[in-house]
Amino acid sequence: MQGLRAIAVLAVVVFHVWPTALPGGFAGVDVFFVISGFLITAHLAREIAGTGTVRLARFWARRARRLLPAALTVLVFCAVVVSSPWFVPVAAMPSRLKEILASTFYVENWYLVATSANYLGHSGDPTLAQHYWSLSVEEQFYFVWPLLLVGAALLTRRAGRAGRGVLLATVGTVTVVGFIACVWFTAVDPAAAYFATFTRVWEFGVGGLLALFPGLRAVHPVVRFTIGWGGVAALVASFTLLNGQMDFPGYLALVPVVGAALVIAASPAGRPWFATRVIALPPFSFLGAISYSLYLWHWPLILVAPALPFWTGDLVQRLGLLIVTGSVAWVTQRFVEEPIRALPALVSARPRRTLWMTAGAMAGVAVLTVGLAAVAMPRYDAARQEIMAARAAPTDCFGAAAVLDSSCASAGFETYTPSASAMGMDAPSAGECLVQFDGDDARTCTRGSEAPGAPEVLLIGDSHAFQYVDALADIAEREGWRLTTLLKGGCPWSTTPLADDGPFGSACDTWRAQVADTLMRREPAMIVTTAFSGTSYATAGFSEAQDAAVRGFRAAWAPAATRGIPIVALVDNPALETNPAVCLLNRAPSDCSTERRTALPEDEPFARAARGLPSVRVLDFTDVYCDATTCSPVIGGAGAYRDADHLTASFVDSLAPWLGASLVSTLDRRE
């Protein structure tokens, strides 16, 4: 079984280090679920056959000794890293610490569901403890599964039926019902389905059915040879052909699950050319032995690495990271996992001692996490004060002014604000006006002048439009306009469907229809819009996607444009390769810059979409963000980005005088 564990953990690790090299490597987790279902069900079935029941406390104590020491060790590391000033921006600290607490008590998967995380869609920044979602699913399985089988055994004994047959029927029923629920819920909400326990239980069930099925070891060697290599082929296919754009798990999870089941069914090792013999070779056995610790350590180390001053992310460094991760995993397995699991004081004692110590250790990690948060809280408060000061009294030649104001040509800046730690907090104040990914209500917010008859300016778009809301509100207040917003995260003002055809895409379609209806009933003086240039649309190749983006914007704008309503389309700001809020913690701005050709889209769609629509004006501030070769996260002494593609509110404020002048001239031309 170690060889199969090795394949699973390698798939996951390679996927996280080189996502494009193994786009379906995330399916390695499904392999782990099948293995766990097989081993745990086999163990429980043997105990039920011998004693008629399961000593639950002893079972849970053994699981705790096996899993918690390494898991809690890594969580302590994560808590220290999150609360330190060197690796994680202070703005991200509260949410990261909440995830560590959720992981400590093995409910991380449900926390991610509750916070609308999207593992495959990569919405939001990944967190150090995010990979504990799968461990949470496993622990929930370890708690419920023996109760289910013991219940079936008790019913069997009372009814006088054959024990294994009833267990087989019980596991089979759970597996079938679980698979149906998985397919259904993945179609309804793929992001939540990825983390939900009930969409994964059937994968454990497949392993359980293998454990209960009689006669596997008597299968003819030729059959075992065939199904063994067939299983390996299915695993390779799932790791290479699946990708994050597909709705998963759903029925697609059958590929890695069946592949893992076939490899297990082909055991024992057999002759030298058998698949099970090949994956039992020493390198696979070694990786299998450290697979648990390797899984625990690889993700936080991958996330910490970019904050190191010397990190460039090249091939040599990534290979070095793998070596370091493997070494740390071996040390953990050798000096944490094994000694505690075999500790005589726990093994020979009653299970309640282990369980009480487990509860104490979990509580200890929780207390440590909360304590570290309390120690770090002054830095969080200081970051908030820094942002308030920067926005209240910006210096001359600050931010965009350093580029756009000719009198600032010689201005120099030794520092920048907001600092790296505070950048992530520097967001617009009207967060309630941005409809979230899963929302579909086209609600409006109004700011600026409340005078009757004040010209109405609409701001329509996604989160990249939202980043201008405070600056536009100030402009509206000064000019006597009324600003009304129609904003939804991840949903540009367009008619082209998103690549996500699940609930997020459906919510976007509904929101767009409501926006179109709202525009039909209003006569705004002007519309301002922009959109994230990296949005994925439901098209095939690159050129088709660009053409579809242009058509979608043009079709969305046309009804208002043909009525003579001015539309100001702001070309999207460049997208950086790294999150500057992390990169700048230990490095200079020049080390966190991105080449201009990489940061900008190959084909900017707004200019093409505006052709033939005289009332559409395209504003392009690209040269504010980028010089001839690079785009910087720090501009004119301003920390310009709060993540890889969203601007800080402080920087947008610095752009407001030039943006406001353009809007005034646009409105004047209409009048």
C-alpha positions in Angstrom: 0.0 0.0 0.0 3.0 2.3 0.5 3.6 2.4 -3.3 0.1 3.7 -3.9 0.5 6.2 -1.2 3.7 7.4 -2.8 1.9 7.9 -6.2 -0.9 9.8 -4.5 1.4 12.2 -2.6 3.7 12.7 -5.5 0.7 13.7 -7.7 -0.5 16.3 -5.1 3.0 17.8 -4.5 3.9 18.1 -8.1 0.5 19.7 -8.8 1.2 22.3 -6.2 4.8 23.0 -7.3 4.2 22.8 -11.0 0.4 23.0 -11.7 0.8 22.9 -15.5 3.0 19.9 -15.4 0.4 17.7 -13.7 -2.9 19.6 -13.9 -5.0 16.8 -12.4 -2.6 16.0 -9.5 -5.2 17.2 -7.0 -6.9 13.8 -7.6 -4.1 12.2 -5.5 -6.3 13.1 -2.5 -9.0 10.8 -3.9 -6.5 7.9 -4.0 -5.8 8.5 -0.3 -9.5 8.3 0.5 -9.8 4.9 -1.3 -6.7 3.6 0.6 -8.2 4.7 3.9 -11.5 3.2 3.2 -9.9 -0.1 2.4 -7.6 -0.3 5.4 -10.0 1.0 8.0 -12.9 -1.2 6.8 -10.6 -4.3 6.7 -9.5 -3.6 10.2 -13.0 -3.0 11.5 -14.4 -6.0 9.7 -11.8 -8.3 11.3 -12.6 -7.0 14.7 -16.3 -7.4 14.2 -15.8 -10.9 12.9 -13.8 -11.8 16.0 -15.7 -10.0 18.7 -19.0 -9.0 17.3 -18.3 -5.4 17.9 -15.6 -2.7 17.8 -13.8 -1.3 20.8 -14.5 2.3 19.7 -12.3 4.1 22.3 -9.3 1.9 21.4 -9.9 2.5 17.7 -10.1 6.2 18.0 -7.1 6.3 20.4 -5.0 4.4 17.8 -6.1 6.9 15.1 -5.2 9.8 17.3 -1.7 8.4 18.1 -1.2 7.8 14.4 -2.4 11.2 13.0 -2.4 14.0 15.5 1.2 14.4 16.5 2.5 15.3 13.1 -0.7 17.2 12.2 -0.5 19.4 15.3 3.2 19.9 14.9 2.7 21.4 11.4 -0.2 23.5 12.7 2.0 25.0 15.4 4.5 25.9 12.6 1.7 27.5 10.6 0.5 29.5 13.6 4.0 30.9 14.3 4.4 31.8 10.6 1.1 33.5 10.3 1.6 35.6 13.4 5.2 36.6 12.3 5.9 39.8 10.4 8.2 38.1 7.8 6.0 35.7 5.9 2.4 36.6 6.0 0.9 40.1 5.6 -0.7 41.3 8.8 -3.9 42.0 6.8 -4.3 38.2 6.2 -3.6 37.2 9.8 -7.2 37.0 11.2 -8.6 34.7 8.5 -5.4 32.6 8.4 -5.6 32.0 12.2 -9.3 31.1 11.9 -8.3 28.4 9.4 -5.7 27.0 11.8 -8.3 26.8 14.5 -10.7 25.0 12.1 -7.9 22.6 11.1 -7.0 21.9 14.7 -10.5 20.6 15.4 -10.8 18.9 11.9 -13.6 21.0 10.5 -11.5 22.9 7.9 -13.4 21.5 5.0 -16.7 22.9 6.4 -15.0 26.2 7.2 -13.9 26.5 3.5 -17.5 25.7 2.4 -18.8 28.4 4.7 -16.4 31.0 3.4 -17.1 30.1 -0.3 -13.6 29.0 -1.0 -12.9 27.5 -4.5 -9.9 25.1 -4.4 -9.8 24.5 -8.1 -10.9 27.9 -9.2 -8.2 29.6 -7.0 -10.5 32.3 -5.7 -8.7 34.2 -3.0 -5.2 33.7 -1.7 -4.3 30.1 -0.7 -3.7 29.7 3.1 -1.1 27.6 5.0 -3.7 25.2 6.5 -6.0 24.9 3.5 -4.8 21.4 2.7 -6.1 20.2 6.1 -9.6 20.1 4.4 -8.8 16.5 3.3 -7.5 15.5 6.7 -10.7 16.9 8.2 -12.7 14.7 5.8 -10.7 11.7 6.9 -11.1 12.3 10.6 -14.8 12.7 10.2 -14.8 9.4 8.3 -12.8 7.8 11.2 -15.4 9.0 13.7 -18.6 8.0 11.8 -17.5 4.8 9.9 -16.9 2.5 12.9 -20.3 3.7 14.3 -22.0 2.8 11.1 -20.4 -0.7 10.9 -20.9 -1.4 14.6 -24.6 -0.5 14.1 -24.8 -2.8 11.1 -23.2 -5.6 13.2 -25.6 -5.2 16.0 -28.6 -5.4 13.6 -27.0 -8.4 12.1 -26.6 -10.2 15.4 -30.2 -9.5 16.4 -31.5 -10.7 13.0 -29.3 -13.7 13.0 -27.9 -13.0 9.5 -24.5 -13.5 8.0 -22.3 -10.6 9.3 -20.1 -9.9 6.3 -23.1 -9.8 3.9 -24.9 -7.2 6.0 -21.7 -5.1 6.2 -21.3 -5.4 2.4 -24.9 -4.3 1.9 -24.4 -1.4 4.3 -21.2 -0.2 2.8 -22.6 -0.7 -0.7 -25.7 1.4 0.0 -23.6 4.2 1.5 -21.3 4.1 -1.5 -24.1 4.3 -4.1 -26.0 7.0 -2.3 -22.8 8.9 -1.7 -21.9 8.8 -5.4 -25.3 10.0 -6.4 -25.1 12.8 -3.9 -21.6 13.6 -5.2 -22.7 13.9 -8.8 -25.7 15.9 -8.0 -24.0 18.4 -5.6 -21.1 18.9 -7.9 -23.5 20.0 -10.6 -25.2 22.3 -8.2 -22.2 23.8 -6.4 -18.8 22.4 -7.5 -16.8 24.7 -5.2 -18.6 23.5 -2.1 -18.8 19.9 -3.4 -15.0 19.7 -3.5 -14.7 20.1 0.2 -18.0 18.5 1.5 -17.7 15.2 3.4 -20.9 13.7 2.0 -19.5 14.1 -1.6 -16.4 12.1 -0.7 -17.8 9.3 1.5 -18.4 7.1 -1.6 -14.7 7.1 -2.3 -14.0 5.6 1.2 -16.9 3.2 0.4 -15.2 1.9 -2.7 -12.2 1.0 -0.7 -14.4 -0.5 1.9 -16.2 -2.7 -0.6 -12.8 -4.0 -1.7 -12.0 -4.9 1.9 -15.2 -6.8 2.3 -15.3 -8.6 -1.1 -14.2 -12.2 -0.7 -11.7 -13.9 -2.8 -9.6 -11.0 -4.1 -6.3 -12.8 -3.3 -7.5 -15.8 -5.3 -7.7 -13.9 -8.6 -5.6 -15.4 -11.4 -2.2 -13.7 -11.8 -3.0 -12.7 -15.4 -6.1 -10.9 -14.2 -4.1 -9.2 -11.4 -1.4 -8.2 -13.9 -4.0 -6.6 -16.2 -6.1 -4.8 -13.6 -2.9 -3.6 -11.8 -1.5 -1.8 -14.9 -5.0 -0.7 -15.9 -5.3 1.0 -12.5 -1.9 2.7 -12.9 -3.0 3.9 -16.4 -6.2 5.3 -14.9 -4.3 7.2 -12.3 -1.9 8.6 -14.9 -4.8 9.6 -17.0 -6.5 11.4 -14.1 -3.4 13.2 -13.1 -2.6 14.4 -16.6 -6.1 14.9 -18.2 -8.1 16.4 -15.4 -7.8 20.1 -14.7 -9.1 22.8 -12.5 -11.6 24.0 -15.1 -13.6 20.8 -14.8 -16.3 20.3 -12.2 -14.8 17.9 -9.7 -15.3 15.5 -7.9 -18.6 14.5 -9.6 -18.5 11.5 -12.0 -15.0 12.5 -13.0 -13.7 11.3 -9.7 -14.5 7.7 -10.9 -11.2 7.8 -12.9 -8.8 8.1 -9.9 -11.0 6.2 -7.6 -11.4 3.2 -9.9 -7.7 3.4 -10.7 -6.8 3.2 -7.1 -9.3 0.4 -6.5 -7.8 -1.6 -9.4 -4.3 -1.3 -8.0 -5.4 -2.4 -4.6 -7.4 -5.3 -6.1 -4.2 -6.4 -7.9 -2.3 -6.9 -4.7 -0.2 -8.7 -3.4 2.9 -7.7 -5.3 3.2 -10.7 -7.5 5.9 -11.2 -10.2 8.6 -8.6 -11.1 6.6 -7.1 -14.0 3.4 -6.6 -12.0 2.4 -3.0 -11.3 2.1 -3.8 -7.6 5.6 -5.1 -7.6 7.0 -2.1 -9.4 5.4 0.4 -7.0 6.7 -1.6 -4.1 10.3 -0.8 -5.1 12.4 1.0 -2.3 11.9 4.6 -3.6 8.1 4.2 -3.6 8.2 2.4 -0.3 10.2 5.3 1.3 7.9 8.0 -0.1 4.9 6.0 1.0 6.3 5.8 4.5 6.7 9.6 4.8 3.7 10.4 2.6 1.6 11.6 5.6 4.2 14.1 6.8 5.1 15.0 3.3 1.5 15.9 2.6 1.3 18.0 5.8 4.5 19.9 5.2 4.6 20.5 1.4 1.8 23.1 1.2 2.9 25.5 4.0 6.5 25.4 2.8 5.4 26.1 -0.8 3.5 29.2 0.4 6.3 30.4 2.7 9.1 30.1 0.0 8.0 33.2 -2.1 8.5 35.4 0.9 12.2 34.5 1.2 14.5 37.3 0.0 16.4 35.0 -2.4 13.4 33.2 -3.9 13.0 33.4 -7.7 10.9 30.3 -8.2 13.2 28.9 -10.9 13.6 25.1 -11.5 16.7 24.7 -9.3 14.9 26.4 -6.3 11.8 24.4 -6.8 13.7 21.2 -6.8 15.6 22.4 -3.7 12.2 23.1 -2.1 11.1 19.5 -2.8 14.3 18.2 -1.2 13.8 20.4 1.9 10.2 19.3 2.1 11.1 15.6 1.8 13.8 16.0 4.5 11.5 17.8 6.9 8.9 15.1 6.3 11.4 12.3 7.0 12.5 14.0 10.3 8.8 14.4 11.3 8.0 10.8 10.5 11.1 9.5 12.2 11.1 11.6 15.4 7.4 12.6 15.8 5.1 10.2 14.1 6.7 6.9 15.0 7.9 7.5 18.6 4.6 8.9 19.8 2.6 6.2 18.0 4.6 3.5 19.8 5.0 5.3 23.1 4.6 2.6 25.8 2.9 5.0 28.2 0.1 5.4 25.7 0.0 2.0 24.0 -0.2 0.0 27.2 -2.6 2.4 29.0 -6.3 2.6 28.6 -7.5 4.4 25.5 -9.0 7.2 27.6 -5.5 8.4 28.4 -4.7 8.9 24.8 -8.0 10.5 24.1 -7.6 12.9 27.0 -4.1 13.8 25.9 -5.3 14.3 22.4 -8.0 16.7 23.6 -5.4 18.5 25.7 -3.0 18.8 22.8 -5.7 20.2 20.5 -6.7 22.7 23.1 -3.1 23.6 23.6 -2.7 24.4 19.9 -5.8 26.4 19.9 -4.7 28.4 22.9 -1.3 29.0 21.3 -2.9 30.2 18.1 -5.2 32.6 20.0 -2.2 33.8 22.1 -0.1 34.5 19.0 -3.0 36.4 17.5 -3.2 38.6 20.6 0.5 39.3 20.5 0.3 40.2 16.8 -2.8 42.3 17.1 -0.9 45.6 17.7 0.7 45.2 14.3 -2.8 44.7 12.8 -4.0 47.9 14.5 -0.9 49.8 13.4 -1.5 48.7 9.8 -5.1 50.1 9.9 -3.8 53.4 11.3 -1.2 53.6 8.6 -3.8 53.2 5.8 -6.0 55.8 7.4 -3.1 58.3 7.6 -2.1 57.6 4.0 -5.6 58.2 2.7 -6.3 61.2 4.9 -3.3 63.3 4.1 -1.3 62.0 1.0 1.9 63.8 0.3 2.6 65.8 -2.9 3.7 63.7 -5.8 2.3 60.6 -4.1 1.3 57.6 -6.2 0.1 58.4 -9.7 1.0 62.0 -9.3 4.7 61.1 -9.4 4.1 59.9 -13.0 1.3 62.2 -14.3 2.4 65.5 -12.7 5.3 67.0 -14.6 6.4 69.0 -11.6 7.1 65.7 -9.8 9.6 64.4 -12.3 12.5 64.7 -9.8 10.6 63.4 -6.8 12.3 60.5 -5.0 11.0 58.2 -2.3 13.0 56.2 0.2 10.0 54.4 1.6 6.4 53.6 0.5 3.0 53.5 2.1 1.0 51.5 2.8 3.7 49.1 3.7 3.8 45.4 2.6 2.0 44.3 5.8 -0.8 46.8 5.4 -1.3 46.6 1.6 -3.8 43.8 1.8 -6.1 45.9 4.1 -6.1 48.9 1.9 -9.5 48.2 0.2 -12.4 50.5 -0.6 -14.7 51.2 2.3 -18.0 50.2 0.7 -17.5 46.4 0.8 -21.2 45.8 1.2 -21.8 47.2 -2.3 -19.9 44.4 -4.0 -22.1 41.3 -4.6 -20.0 38.2 -3.8 -19.3 35.3 -6.1 -22.4 33.3 -5.2 -24.8 36.3 -5.1 -27.0 37.2 -8.0 -28.9 40.3 -6.7 -28.1 43.5 -8.7 -28.3 45.7 -5.6 -27.3 49.3 -5.9 -25.4 51.6 -3.6 -25.6 55.4 -3.8 -23.0 57.9 -2.8 -22.2 61.5 -3.6 -24.8 64.3 -4.0 -28.3 63.8 -2.7 -29.6 66.9 -4.4 -32.7 66.4 -6.5 -31.9 66.3 -10.2 -28.2 65.6 -9.6 -26.6 63.9 -12.6 -26.4 60.1 -12.0 -23.1 58.3 -12.8 -23.3 54.5 -12.8 -20.3 52.4 -11.9 -20.8 48.9 -13.3 -18.5 45.8 -13.3 -16.5 43.3 -11.2 -14.1 43.7 -8.3 -11.8 45.7 -10.5 -14.5 48.3 -11.0 -15.2 48.2 -7.2 -11.6 49.3 -6.5 -12.5 52.8 -7.9 -15.7 53.3 -5.8 -14.2 55.5 -3.1 -12.3 57.7 -5.6 -15.4 58.1 -7.8 -17.5 58.9 -4.7 -15.2 61.7 -3.8 -15.3 63.0 -7.4 -19.1 62.7 -7.4 -19.3 64.7 -4.2 -17.1 67.4 -5.5 -18.8 67.7 -8.9 -22.4 67.4 -7.6 -23.1 64.0 -9.1 -24.9 61.0 -7.6 -22.8 57.8 -7.9 -24.8 54.6 -8.2 -22.9 51.2 -8.2 -23.8 47.9 -9.7 -20.9 45.6 -8.8 -20.4 41.8 -8.5 -17.1 40.0 -7.8 -15.8 37.9 -10.7 -18.5 39.1 -13.1 -17.6 41.7 -15.8 -20.3 43.8 -17.4 -20.5 41.7 -20.6 -22.8 39.2 -22.3 -20.1 36.5 -22.9 -20.7 33.6 -20.4 -18.0 32.8 -17.9 -16.0 29.6 -18.2 -17.5 28.5 -14.9 -20.8 26.9 -15.9 -21.7 26.1 -12.3 -23.5 28.3 -9.7 -20.9 31.1 -10.0 -21.5 31.4 -13.7 -25.2 31.1 -13.3 -25.2 33.8 -10.6 -23.2 36.1 -13.0 -25.7 35.5 -15.8 -28.6 36.4 -13.5 -26.9 39.5 -12.2 -26.1 40.7 -15.8 -29.7 40.3 -16.8 -30.8 42.4 -13.8 -28.2 45.0 -14.7 -29.5 45.2 -18.3 -33.1 45.6 -16.9 -31.9 48.3 -14.6 -30.3 50.2 -17.4 -33.5 50.1 -19.5 -35.3 51.9 -16.7 -32.7 54.5 -16.0 -31.2 57.4 -17.9 -27.8 58.0 -16.3 -25.6 60.9 -17.3 -22.6 58.6 -17.7 -21.5 55.0 -17.1 -18.0 54.0 -15.8 -16.8 50.4 -16.2 -13.7 48.2 -16.2 -13.1 44.5 -16.0 -10.4 42.1 -14.9 -8.4 41.2 -18.0 -7.7 37.7 -16.7 -11.4 36.6 -16.7 -11.9 33.2 -18.2 -14.8 33.0 -20.7 -16.6 29.9 -22.0 -14.5 29.7 -25.2 -11.8 27.4 -26.6 -8.6 28.9 -27.8 -6.9 32.2 -27.0 -7.9 34.1 -30.1 -11.5 32.9 -29.7 -11.6 34.0 -26.1 -10.3 37.5 -27.0 -12.9 37.9 -29.8 -15.6 36.7 -27.4 -14.5 39.2 -24.8 -14.7 42.0 -27.3 -18.2 40.9 -28.5 -19.4 40.6 -24.9 -18.4 44.0 -23.9 -19.7 45.6 -27.1 -23.1 43.8 -26.7 -23.4 44.9 -23.1 -22.5 48.5 -23.9 -24.5 48.9 -27.1 -28.0 49.5 -25.6 -26.8 52.4 -23.5 -24.3 53.7 -26.2 -27.0 53.8 -28.9 -29.1 56.0 -26.5 -26.2 58.5 -26.4 -25.2 57.7 -22.8 -21.4 58.3 -22.4 -19.5 55.2 -21.3 -16.0 55.5 -19.9 -14.2 52.2 -20.2 -11.1 52.1 -18.0 -8.4 49.7 -19.3 -7.6 47.2 -16.6 -4.5 47.7 -14.5 -1.7 45.2 -15.1 -1.7 41.9 -13.2 1.6 41.0 -11.4 3.1 37.6 -11.2 3.4 37.5 -7.5 1.4 39.0 -4.6 3.4 42.1 -3.6 1.9 42.0 -0.1 3.9 38.8 0.4 6.9 39.5 -1.9 7.6 42.9 -0.5 7.8 41.7 3.1 11.5 40.8 2.6 12.4 42.2 -0.8 12.8 45.4 -2.7 10.1 46.6 -5.1 12.4 46.0 -8.1 12.5 42.3 -7.1 8.7 42.1 -7.0 8.1 43.8 -10.4 6.7 42.0 -13.4 7.8 42.4 -17.1 5.4 44.6 -18.9 4.7 42.0 -21.6 3.8 39.5 -19.0 1.6 41.9 -16.9 -0.5 43.1 -19.8 -2.9 41.1 -21.8 -1.8 40.3 -25.3 -4.9 41.8 -26.8 -6.6 44.6 -24.8 -10.3 44.2 -25.5 -11.8 47.6 -24.6 -10.3 49.6 -27.6 -11.6 47.0 -30.0 -15.0 46.8 -28.3 -15.4 50.7 -28.5 -14.9 50.9 -32.3 -18.0 52.2 -33.9 -19.6 53.3 -30.6 -18.9 57.1 -30.5 -20.2 57.5 -27.0 -17.7 55.1 -25.6 -14.4 56.6 -24.4 -11.5 54.4 -23.4 -9.1 55.6 -20.7 -5.8 53.9 -20.5 -3.5 54.6 -17.5 -1.1 51.7 -18.3 1.9 54.0 -18.5 1.2 55.0 -14.9 1.7 51.4 -13.7 4.5 50.4 -16.1 7.6 51.9 -17.7 8.9 50.7 -21.0 9.9 47.2 -19.6 8.4 46.5 -16.2 5.3 47.1 -14.0 6.0 47.8 -10.4 4.0 47.2 -7.2 5.3 50.5 -5.8 4.6 53.7 -7.7 5.5 57.2 -6.5 6.0 56.1 -2.9 2.7 54.3 -2.9 2.1 50.6 -2.3 -0.1 50.3 -5.4 -1.3 46.7 -5.1 -3.2 44.9 -2.3 -2.8 41.6 -4.1 -1.5 40.5 -7.5 -4.2 42.3 -9.5 -6.2 44.6 -7.2 -5.1 48.2 -6.5 -4.9 49.7 -3.1 -7.5 52.4 -2.3 -4.6 54.8 -1.4 -3.2 54.5 -4.9 -6.6 54.8 -6.6 -7.1 58.0 -4.6 -3.9 59.4 -6.0 -5.2 58.7 -9.5 -8.5 60.5 -8.8 -7.6 64.0 -10.0 -6.8 62.7 -13.5 -9.6 60.3 -13.6 -12.0 63.1 -12.4 -10.8 65.5 -15.1 -11.4 62.9 -17.8 -14.9 62.2 -16.5 -15.8 65.9 -16.3 -14.7 66.5 -19.9 -16.7 63.4 -21.0 -19.8 64.7 -19.4 -19.2 68.2 -20.6 -19.0 67.0 -24.2 -22.4 65.3 -23.9 -24.0 68.5 -22.5 
